[in-house]
């Protein structure tokens, strides 16, 4: 299954796909990891921007709730509370 690539031209699409094919598994993994880290960082920055008074912990918990659900966020909060004791 081909992944759609959005760019300014079909030629640029072909070049990008060919570069990804040649990159090898390790490089493709690194690109995916980097993209994921950037997306997480941007999401957490947006949460912080909406509520500048939030602690790093509250930003983390809101991120978890937003992306993985309230139940997991509660479990993470309990874990962090126990770890602080």
C-alpha positions as protocol buffer text, in pm:
chain_id: "A"
residue {
  index: 1
  type: UNK
  ca { x: 0 y: 0 z: 0 }
}
residue {
  index: 2
  type: UNK
  ca { x: 146 y: 333 z: -104 }
}
residue {
  index: 3
  type: UNK
  ca { x: 147 y: 618 z: 144 }
}
residue {
  index: 4
  type: UNK
  ca { x: 26 y: 943 z: -12 }
}
residue {
  index: 5
  type: UNK
  ca { x: 290 y: 1213 z: -13 }
}
residue {
  index: 6
  type: UNK
  ca { x: 189 y: 1577 z: -47 }
}
residue {
  index: 7
  type: UNK
  ca { x: 434 y: 1799 z: -231 }
}
residue {
  index: 8
  type: UNK
  ca { x: 453 y: 2056 z: -505 }
}
residue {
  index: 9
  type: UNK
  ca { x: 500 y: 1806 z: -790 }
}
residue {
  index: 10
  type: UNK
  ca { x: 480 y: 1442 z: -889 }
}
residue {
  index: 11
  type: UNK
  ca { x: 855 y: 1448 z: -961 }
}
residue {
  index: 12
  type: UNK
  ca { x: 929 y: 1561 z: -605 }
}
residue {
  index: 13
  type: UNK
  ca { x: 704 y: 1282 z: -477 }
}
residue {
  index: 14
  type: UNK
  ca { x: 897 y: 1022 z: -677 }
}
residue {
  index: 15
  type: UNK
  ca { x: 1232 y: 1152 z: -550 }
}
residue {
  index: 16
  type: UNK
  ca { x: 1114 y: 1148 z: -189 }
}
residue {
  index: 17
  type: UNK
  ca { x: 978 y: 794 z: -216 }
}
residue {
  index: 18
  type: UNK
  ca { x: 1300 y: 673 z: -382 }
}
residue {
  index: 19
  type: UNK
  ca { x: 1512 y: 832 z: -108 }
}
residue {
  index: 20
  type: UNK
  ca { x: 1303 y: 658 z: 157 }
}
residue {
  index: 21
  type: UNK
  ca { x: 1339 y: 324 z: -23 }
}
residue {
  index: 22
  type: UNK
  ca { x: 1717 y: 362 z: -35 }
}
residue {
  index: 23
  type: UNK
  ca { x: 1745 y: 481 z: 324 }
}
residue {
  index: 24
  type: UNK
  ca { x: 1730 y: 139 z: 486 }
}
residue {
  index: 25
  type: UNK
  ca { x: 1539 y: 26 z: 790 }
}
residue {
  index: 26
  type: UNK
  ca { x: 1755 y: 199 z: 1050 }
}
residue {
  index: 27
  type: UNK
  ca { x: 1730 y: 538 z: 881 }
}
residue {
  index: 28
  type: UNK
  ca { x: 1355 y: 504 z: 824 }
}
residue {
  index: 29
  type: UNK
  ca { x: 1314 y: 411 z: 1191 }
}
residue {
  index: 30
  type: UNK
  ca { x: 1514 y: 718 z: 1295 }
}
residue {
  index: 31
  type: UNK
  ca { x: 1300 y: 941 z: 1073 }
}
residue {
  index: 32
  type: UNK
  ca { x: 980 y: 795 z: 1223 }
}
residue {
  index: 33
  type: UNK
  ca { x: 1117 y: 833 z: 1578 }
}
residue {
  index: 34
  type: UNK
  ca { x: 1217 y: 1193 z: 1511 }
}
residue {
  index: 35
  type: UNK
  ca { x: 878 y: 1277 z: 1361 }
}
residue {
  index: 36
  type: UNK
  ca { x: 701 y: 1120 z: 1660 }
}
residue {
  index: 37
  type: UNK
  ca { x: 920 y: 1312 z: 1905 }
}
residue {
  index: 38
  type: UNK
  ca { x: 848 y: 1637 z: 1721 }
}
residue {
  index: 39
  type: UNK
  ca { x: 472 y: 1572 z: 1723 }
}
residue {
  index: 40
  type: UNK
  ca { x: 478 y: 1494 z: 2097 }
}
residue {
  index: 41
  type: UNK
  ca { x: 684 y: 1804 z: 2170 }
}
residue {
  index: 42
  type: UNK
  ca { x: 450 y: 2027 z: 1969 }
}
residue {
  index: 43
  type: UNK
  ca { x: 141 y: 1878 z: 2138 }
}
residue {
  index: 44
  type: UNK
  ca { x: 288 y: 1933 z: 2484 }
}
residue {
  index: 45
  type: UNK
  ca { x: 391 y: 2289 z: 2391 }
}
residue {
  index: 46
  type: UNK
  ca { x: 33 y: 2360 z: 2280 }
}
residue {
  index: 47
  type: UNK
  ca { x: -100 y: 2232 z: 2613 }
}
residue {
  index: 48
  type: UNK
  ca { x: 149 y: 2455 z: 2799 }
}
residue {
  index: 49
  type: UNK
  ca { x: 56 y: 2753 z: 2583 }
}
residue {
  index: 50
  type: UNK
  ca { x: -316 y: 2708 z: 2661 }
}
residue {
  index: 51
  type: UNK
  ca { x: -241 y: 2709 z: 3033 }
}
residue {
  index: 52
  type: UNK
  ca { x: 96 y: 2875 z: 3100 }
}
residue {
  index: 53
  type: UNK
  ca { x: 67 y: 2812 z: 3474 }
}
residue {
  index: 54
  type: UNK
  ca { x: 67 y: 2433 z: 3433 }
}
residue {
  index: 55
  type: UNK
  ca { x: 353 y: 2237 z: 3579 }
}
residue {
  index: 56
  type: UNK
  ca { x: 549 y: 1997 z: 3361 }
}
residue {
  index: 57
  type: UNK
  ca { x: 367 y: 1713 z: 3541 }
}
residue {
  index: 58
  type: UNK
  ca { x: 23 y: 1857 z: 3462 }
}
residue {
  index: 59
  type: UNK
  ca { x: 121 y: 1906 z: 3099 }
}
residue {
  index: 60
  type: UNK
  ca { x: 232 y: 1542 z: 3085 }
}
residue {
  index: 61
  type: UNK
  ca { x: -93 y: 1421 z: 3244 }
}
residue {
  index: 62
  type: UNK
  ca { x: -307 y: 1630 z: 3008 }
}
residue {
  index: 63
  type: UNK
  ca { x: -109 y: 1496 z: 2713 }
}
residue {
  index: 64
  type: UNK
  ca { x: -163 y: 1137 z: 2829 }
}
residue {
  index: 65
  type: UNK
  ca { x: -535 y: 1198 z: 2886 }
}
residue {
  index: 66
  type: UNK
  ca { x: -575 y: 1359 z: 2546 }
}
residue {
  index: 67
  type: UNK
  ca { x: -386 y: 1094 z: 2350 }
}
residue {
  index: 68
  type: UNK
  ca { x: -434 y: 775 z: 2550 }
}
residue {
  index: 69
  type: UNK
  ca { x: -743 y: 835 z: 2763 }
}
residue {
  index: 70
  type: UNK
  ca { x: -840 y: 953 z: 3109 }
}
residue {
  index: 71
  type: UNK
  ca { x: -803 y: 608 z: 3267 }
}
residue {
  index: 72
  type: UNK
  ca { x: -438 y: 586 z: 3173 }
}
residue {
  index: 73
  type: UNK
  ca { x: -378 y: 945 z: 3285 }
}
residue {
  index: 74
  type: UNK
  ca { x: -524 y: 856 z: 3628 }
}
residue {
  index: 75
  type: UNK
  ca { x: -298 y: 550 z: 3646 }
}
residue {
  index: 76
  type: UNK
  ca { x: 6 y: 759 z: 3556 }
}
residue {
  index: 77
  type: UNK
  ca { x: -90 y: 1017 z: 3820 }
}
residue {
  index: 78
  type: UNK
  ca { x: -116 y: 742 z: 4085 }
}
residue {
  index: 79
  type: UNK
  ca { x: 221 y: 602 z: 3979 }
}
residue {
  index: 80
  type: UNK
  ca { x: 385 y: 944 z: 3999 }
}
residue {
  index: 81
  type: UNK
  ca { x: 227 y: 1007 z: 4339 }
}
residue {
  index: 82
  type: UNK
  ca { x: 365 y: 676 z: 4472 }
}
residue {
  index: 83
  type: UNK
  ca { x: 709 y: 746 z: 4323 }
}
residue {
  index: 84
  type: UNK
  ca { x: 726 y: 1083 z: 4503 }
}
residue {
  index: 85
  type: UNK
  ca { x: 673 y: 925 z: 4847 }
}
